[in-house]
């Protein structure tokens, strides 16, 4: 357990060094690291989760339960076979994903901006931040599930 805890700290410190994440997990108890983006205006945790799969990582992203749905986190549980080397590799792969996301346009926000512009022309009231976050989350859940089902189709 001490080894798992130490590897969790290596991962946590590596994520903190990027300057892009808030660590939301505690250092005691189950060896895990839960973290969220400090700035998710252009890209969100679901995009990071999806892009990490290309490197072989399964890092789930999910929203918090009722009354905290506007918070999205990524979570890594440190198991016995998760070594220090793997923790360092995960940090490197997350940095690669962040760099790649920085070069891409903000897909979801561009669509939301167009929708908001259209709504303002029609005299519709602007959405709150929570409503916008829920819409983004819903969009990405739908997007990811469609991609999963489309991978199983032939032609």
C-alpha positions in Angstrom: 0.0 0.0 0.0 2.9 2.4 0.7 4.2 1.7 -2.8 0.8 2.5 -4.3 0.5 5.6 -2.2 4.0 6.8 -3.4 3.1 6.1 -7.0 -0.1 8.1 -6.5 2.0 11.0 -5.2 4.3 10.8 -8.2 1.3 11.1 -10.5 -0.3 13.9 -8.5 3.0 15.9 -8.4 3.4 15.4 -12.2 -0.1 16.7 -12.9 0.5 19.7 -10.6 3.7 20.5 -12.4 1.7 21.0 -15.7 -0.2 23.8 -14.0 -3.3 22.8 -15.8 -5.1 20.6 -13.2 -6.9 20.9 -9.9 -6.3 17.9 -7.7 -9.6 17.0 -6.0 -8.7 13.8 -4.3 -7.2 13.5 -0.8 -3.8 12.0 -0.1 -5.1 9.6 2.5 -7.1 6.4 2.0 -7.5 4.7 -1.3 -4.5 5.3 -3.6 -6.2 7.3 -6.4 -5.8 10.7 -8.1 -8.9 12.6 -9.1 -8.3 15.8 -11.0 -10.0 18.3 -13.2 -8.9 21.0 -15.7 -8.4 24.4 -14.2 -9.7 25.9 -17.5 -12.1 23.8 -19.5 -13.4 26.6 -21.8 -11.8 25.2 -24.9 -11.6 21.5 -24.1 -12.8 19.3 -21.3 -12.0 16.2 -19.3 -14.0 14.0 -21.7 -11.7 14.9 -24.6 -8.6 14.1 -22.5 -10.1 10.8 -21.5 -10.9 9.9 -25.1 -7.5 11.0 -26.4 -5.6 9.0 -23.7 -7.2 5.8 -25.1 -4.9 6.1 -28.1 -2.0 5.7 -25.8 -3.6 2.6 -24.1 -4.9 4.4 -21.0 -8.4 4.1 -19.7 -8.9 7.1 -17.5 -12.6 7.6 -16.9 -14.1 11.1 -17.0 -17.4 11.7 -15.3 -19.6 14.4 -13.8 -20.3 14.5 -10.1 -23.7 13.5 -8.6 -26.6 15.8 -8.0 -25.9 19.3 -6.9 -22.4 19.1 -8.4 -23.1 18.1 -12.0 -21.2 21.1 -13.2 -17.9 19.5 -11.9 -16.2 16.9 -14.2 -13.2 14.9 -13.1 -10.7 12.4 -14.4 -9.8 9.5 -12.0 -6.8 7.2 -11.9 -6.9 4.4 -9.3 -3.4 3.2 -8.4 -3.2 -0.6 -8.3 -0.5 -2.8 -7.1 0.9 -3.4 -10.6 1.0 0.4 -11.3 4.7 1.3 -11.1 6.5 4.6 -10.7 7.5 4.3 -14.4 3.9 3.9 -15.4 2.9 7.0 -13.3 5.6 9.0 -15.1 4.6 7.7 -18.5 0.9 8.6 -17.8 2.0 12.2 -17.0 4.0 12.4 -20.2 1.1 11.0 -22.2 -1.3 13.5 -20.6 1.1 16.3 -21.5 1.1 15.1 -25.1 -2.7 15.1 -25.1 -2.8 18.6 -23.7 -0.3 19.8 -26.3 -2.4 18.2 -29.1 -5.7 19.7 -27.7 -4.0 23.1 -27.6 -3.5 22.9 -31.4 -7.1 21.9 -32.1 -10.1 24.3 -32.3 -12.6 24.2 -29.4 -15.2 21.9 -31.0 -17.9 22.0 -28.5 -17.6 25.7 -27.6 -17.6 26.7 -31.2 -21.0 24.9 -31.7 -22.3 26.4 -28.5 -21.1 29.9 -29.6 -23.0 29.5 -32.9 -26.1 28.3 -31.0 -25.9 31.3 -28.6 -25.4 33.7 -31.4 -28.5 32.2 -33.1 -30.4 32.4 -29.9 -29.5 36.1 -29.4 -30.8 36.9 -32.9 -34.1 35.2 -31.9 -34.2 37.0 -28.6 -33.7 33.9 -26.5 -32.3 34.2 -23.0 -28.6 33.1 -22.5 -27.9 29.9 -20.7 -26.3 29.8 -17.2 -22.9 28.3 -16.8 -24.4 25.1 -15.3 -26.8 24.7 -18.2 -23.9 25.2 -20.6 -21.8 22.6 -18.8 -24.7 20.1 -18.8 -25.1 20.6 -22.5 -21.4 20.1 -23.1 -21.4 16.9 -21.0 -24.5 15.6 -22.8 -23.0 16.3 -26.2 -19.7 14.5 -25.3 -21.5 11.5 -23.8 -23.5 11.2 -27.0 -20.4 11.8 -29.2 -18.4 9.1 -27.3 -21.2 6.5 -27.4 -21.7 7.1 -31.1 -18.0 6.6 -31.8 -18.1 3.4 -29.8 -21.1 2.0 -31.7 -19.7 3.2 -35.1 -16.4 1.3 -34.5 -18.3 -2.0 -34.4 -20.0 -1.4 -37.7 -18.6 -2.8 -41.0 -18.4 -0.2 -43.8 
